Amino acid sequence: MVVAVCGSPGAGKTTVASATARRLRVPHLHRDQFKNGLGLSSASVTKDGGIQFEQGFQVSGGPFSLRAEDVMVDAARLLASSRVSFVVENSVLSHKLLDALLACDARVLAVHVVAREAVIGERLRARAALIDAEKTTIDLASSAQQLAAQFQRGEMKRSIFEPPGRVDAVVEIDTSDHENPVIEPIEAAVVALLR
């Protein structure tokens, strides 16, 4: 059983995926964690003791994002072929990931996380401001600012993030009005697929 969580940046995917993995007591694969791991492996230390990722790290859809997708697909394939249930999270449930899961005969529940546009826009702006204010030793602010700008320009249409067909079931979770995600519908769908 694989719960594949997808949706726009700022919709609440990580919150929903983390809560689902905790509730089901299964691993949680997150593409951004793989991307950060790849970035850190090739990073350098700045004169002031900060961490400087390679040029292009922050580019959404750039080389680091593509490599992270490949690593996540490989990890998902390994878990699915070993019959380990898990939650996997990515903005888009890619055909590459879905093909890998289906080749392992995994049952796939797609969870499409959505929120109202105003809520997403506010969350992305708040995320960029928070990262900028934290002055972390890792430069993540430009990536968050890039996402907020893409959303503001209308480049992140909801249809981009909808799960493709070929999954066993789809659940839509709207996080607009909830600080804590409502994951009971996901749990109910998992139970239904296990029957």
C-alpha positions as CSV (number, residue, x, y, z in Angstrom):
1,M,0.0,0.0,0.0
2,V,1.4,3.4,-1.1
3,V,-0.2,6.6,-0.1
4,A,1.0,9.1,-2.8
5,V,0.4,12.7,-1.6
6,C,0.4,15.4,-4.3
7,G,-0.7,19.1,-4.6
8,S,0.5,22.6,-5.1
9,P,3.3,24.0,-3.0
10,G,1.6,25.7,0.0
11,A,-1.4,23.4,-0.1
12,G,-0.4,21.5,3.0
13,K,1.1,18.3,1.5
14,T,3.9,17.9,4.0
15,T,1.5,18.4,6.9
16,V,-1.0,15.9,5.5
17,A,1.7,13.4,4.5
18,S,3.5,13.6,7.8
19,A,0.2,13.1,9.8
20,T,-0.8,10.2,7.5
21,A,2.6,8.5,7.9
22,R,2.4,8.9,11.7
23,R,-1.1,7.6,11.8
24,L,-0.3,4.6,9.6
25,R,3.1,4.1,11.3
26,V,4.9,3.9,8.0
27,P,7.9,5.7,6.4
28,H,7.4,9.0,4.7
29,L,9.4,9.8,1.5
30,H,9.6,13.5,0.6
31,R,11.3,14.6,-2.6
32,D,12.5,17.9,-1.0
33,Q,14.4,15.9,1.6
34,F,16.2,14.0,-1.1
35,K,16.9,17.2,-2.9
36,N,18.4,18.8,0.3
37,G,20.5,15.6,0.9
38,L,21.9,15.8,-2.7
39,G,22.5,19.5,-2.2
40,L,24.3,19.1,1.1
41,S,26.5,16.3,-0.3
42,S,27.9,18.7,-2.9
43,A,27.8,21.9,-0.9
44,S,30.7,24.0,0.3
45,V,31.3,26.1,3.4
46,T,31.3,29.9,3.1
47,K,33.8,32.2,4.8
48,D,31.3,33.0,7.5
49,G,30.7,29.3,8.3
50,G,27.4,29.0,6.3
51,I,26.6,26.3,3.9
52,Q,26.6,27.2,0.2
53,F,24.7,24.9,-2.2
54,E,25.9,24.6,-5.7
55,Q,24.6,27.0,-8.3
56,G,21.2,26.0,-9.6
57,F,20.2,24.2,-6.4
58,Q,17.3,26.5,-5.8
59,V,15.9,26.2,-9.3
60,S,12.5,24.4,-9.2
61,G,12.6,21.8,-11.9
62,G,16.4,22.2,-12.2
63,P,19.1,19.5,-12.1
64,F,18.9,18.9,-8.4
65,S,15.1,18.6,-8.5
66,L,15.4,16.1,-11.4
67,R,18.1,14.0,-9.6
68,A,16.0,14.1,-6.4
69,E,13.0,12.8,-8.3
70,D,15.1,9.9,-9.6
71,V,16.5,9.0,-6.2
72,M,13.0,9.2,-4.7
73,V,11.6,6.9,-7.4
74,D,14.4,4.4,-6.8
75,A,13.8,4.5,-3.0
76,A,10.0,4.0,-3.6
77,R,10.7,1.2,-6.0
78,L,12.9,-0.6,-3.5
79,L,10.3,-0.2,-0.7
80,A,7.3,-1.2,-2.9
81,S,9.1,-4.3,-4.3
82,S,10.0,-5.3,-0.7
83,R,6.2,-5.0,0.1
84,V,6.8,-2.1,2.5
85,S,3.9,0.3,2.8
86,F,4.8,4.0,2.9
87,V,3.7,7.5,2.2
88,V,5.4,9.4,-0.6
89,E,5.0,13.1,-1.2
90,N,5.7,15.2,-4.2
91,S,3.9,18.1,-5.8
92,V,3.2,16.1,-8.9
93,L,2.5,12.4,-8.9
94,S,4.8,11.8,-11.9
95,H,4.3,9.0,-14.4
96,K,7.8,7.9,-13.6
97,L,6.9,7.4,-9.9
98,L,3.5,5.8,-10.7
99,D,5.0,3.5,-13.3
100,A,7.6,2.3,-10.7
101,L,5.0,1.7,-8.1
102,L,2.6,-0.2,-10.4
103,A,5.5,-2.3,-11.8
104,C,5.9,-3.6,-8.2
105,D,2.1,-4.4,-8.0
106,A,1.6,-1.7,-5.3
107,R,-1.8,-0.5,-4.5
108,V,-1.7,3.3,-4.8
109,L,-4.0,5.7,-3.0
110,A,-3.5,9.2,-4.4
111,V,-4.2,12.0,-2.0
112,H,-4.7,15.4,-3.7
113,V,-4.1,18.2,-1.2
114,V,-5.8,21.4,-2.1
115,A,-6.5,24.8,-0.5
116,R,-8.1,28.1,-1.7
117,E,-5.8,30.2,-3.8
118,A,-5.7,33.0,-1.2
119,V,-4.6,30.5,1.5
120,I,-1.9,29.0,-0.7
121,G,-0.6,32.5,-1.6
122,E,-0.4,33.5,2.1
123,R,1.3,30.3,3.1
124,L,4.0,30.7,0.4
125,R,4.6,34.3,1.3
126,A,4.8,33.4,5.0
127,R,7.2,30.5,4.2
128,A,9.5,32.8,2.2
129,A,9.5,35.4,5.0
130,L,10.1,32.8,7.7
131,I,13.1,31.2,5.9
132,D,14.5,34.7,5.2
133,A,14.1,35.7,8.8
134,E,15.7,32.6,10.2
135,K,19.0,33.4,8.5
136,T,19.8,29.7,8.3
137,T,23.3,28.6,7.3
138,I,21.6,27.0,4.3
139,D,20.3,29.3,1.6
140,L,16.7,28.2,1.2
141,A,15.1,31.7,0.9
142,S,15.5,32.1,-2.8
143,S,13.7,28.8,-3.5
144,A,10.7,29.8,-1.3
145,Q,10.7,33.2,-2.9
146,Q,10.7,31.6,-6.3
147,L,7.7,29.5,-5.5
148,A,5.8,32.5,-4.1
149,A,6.5,34.5,-7.2
150,Q,5.5,31.6,-9.5
151,F,2.2,31.3,-7.7
152,Q,1.6,35.1,-7.8
153,R,2.2,35.0,-11.6
154,G,-0.4,32.3,-12.0
155,E,2.1,29.6,-13.0
156,M,0.8,27.0,-10.6
157,K,-2.6,26.0,-11.8
158,R,-4.4,23.4,-9.8
159,S,-4.7,21.0,-12.7
160,I,-0.9,20.6,-12.8
161,F,-1.0,18.9,-9.4
162,E,-4.0,16.6,-9.9
163,P,-3.2,12.9,-9.7
164,P,-3.2,11.0,-13.0
165,G,-5.5,8.0,-13.6
166,R,-4.2,4.5,-13.1
167,V,-4.3,4.8,-9.3
168,D,-6.5,2.5,-7.2
169,A,-8.3,5.4,-5.5
170,V,-8.2,9.2,-5.0
171,V,-9.0,11.2,-1.9
172,E,-9.0,15.0,-2.0
173,I,-8.1,16.8,1.2
174,D,-8.8,20.6,1.5
175,T,-6.6,22.2,4.1
176,S,-8.0,25.7,3.7
177,D,-9.8,25.8,7.0
178,H,-7.8,23.4,9.1
179,E,-4.5,23.9,10.9
180,N,-4.4,20.2,11.7
181,P,-5.2,18.1,8.7
182,V,-8.3,15.9,8.6
183,I,-6.8,12.5,7.6
184,E,-9.7,10.2,8.5
185,P,-10.8,10.1,4.9
186,I,-7.3,8.9,3.9
187,E,-7.4,6.2,6.6
188,A,-10.9,5.1,5.5
189,A,-9.6,4.8,1.9
190,V,-6.6,2.8,3.0
191,V,-8.9,0.4,4.9
192,A,-11.2,0.1,1.8
193,L,-8.2,-0.8,-0.4
194,L,-7.0,-3.4,2.0
195,R,-10.3,-5.2,2.0
